């Protein structure tokens, strides 16, 4: 049954905006969620948190007039419950049936699609280069991006297609000219926004080393080779080729203060090496990653901040709320960064999570080999990013 097919409940049910729900969770409020999606969808991706109680009862359990008492017994009647589904239609119906039975309920507006539309900015206060550096955070998938602003100019690193208008609006609000949109690599978990921004007059930049993967539009954009520099006001963004996660992976050193590592190094883990060449190519890619870490990243000053393109549930934010950390701190906390090569390879091949949902189609789209409209693009990238090599944090091991 499509969400639009659900009848409007006889009882009026309040809706809660996704941002409001997140604010409640972030504030430490105890939140109880009834997720009415199918169990397979729930197991793959859901809203979690230390103060979140999540219950999964698929919507079809509520379609009969006489709902099974065992189903009702699973739903707390001593607190407010927020019902959610994929798009908001089923949850409103389920919440209505529960309200008719005396439950205190509301439902999440636009469901998990609404949750995936949350996109926040947090200033990287430990950044000490020229200008101001903001980190974009998408909590539903853990995607991160970076907006550097200085002297009336700006650049965005790892933009998402779904938020193209947001970047342009933010630049306008900040009174800056968005000059560059830079991708670190061919992403496997979300649709890149570089081409869409380029079409809006922003100079799109992709790694030169990624072109041979089959990028069809390379001649329409700027390609960044190792050592190339891009000026933003008085700040400089330097391309640093750091292959491993992919052969084209290119980090960007933002005014010698923060290294935007894409999917090379995160604050809680390192990159998974199997998304370009599969399981057979993963060992060689892992060795390539080891070399990039040891020779290109860990040779930077200890106070250089690391800012990846993703964070997982295992990541701990810094004091400023960003998912960044100094290289020196990561070396102290993550044994993987000081291991011998063979031990490193064995470790990161041992505990990789499932590959990102729809990753092959997403890669094809980002290569320009597959065309999708905005709605399909948004749907393809729903779910966790799963770009790290470990399911748990490697920091503090």
SULVEN-V889245 format. One record per run of one state. SS is the DSSP state (helix for helix, strand for strand, loop for the rest). FROM is the first residue (numbers start at 0). TO is the last residue. Records with the same first field share a line. If there is no record, write none. Layout:
BEGIN
SS: FROM-TO + FROM-TO
END
This chain:
BEGIN
loop: 0-1 + 5-13 + 16-16 + 26-29 + 35-37 + 44-50 + 56-57 + 62-67 + 73-79 + 84-87 + 99-103 + 108-109 + 116-118 + 123-130 + 138-141 + 150-151 + 157-158 + 174-175 + 182-190 + 192-192 + 199-201 + 213-216 + 220-220 + 224-227 + 232-233 + 241-248 + 254-256 + 262-263 + 265-268 + 271-276 + 297-303 + 308-308 + 310-322 + 337-339 + 348-357 + 367-372 + 380-386 + 388-393 + 395-396
helix: 2-4 + 17-25 + 38-43 + 58-61 + 68-72 + 88-98 + 110-115 + 160-173 + 193-198 + 207-212 + 217-219 + 277-296 + 326-332 + 334-336 + 340-347 + 358-366 + 373-379
strand: 14-15 + 30-34 + 51-55 + 80-83 + 104-107 + 119-122 + 131-137 + 142-149 + 152-156 + 159-159 + 176-181 + 191-191 + 202-206 + 221-223 + 228-231 + 234-240 + 249-253 + 257-261 + 264-264 + 269-270 + 304-307 + 309-309 + 323-325 + 333-333 + 387-387 + 394-394
END
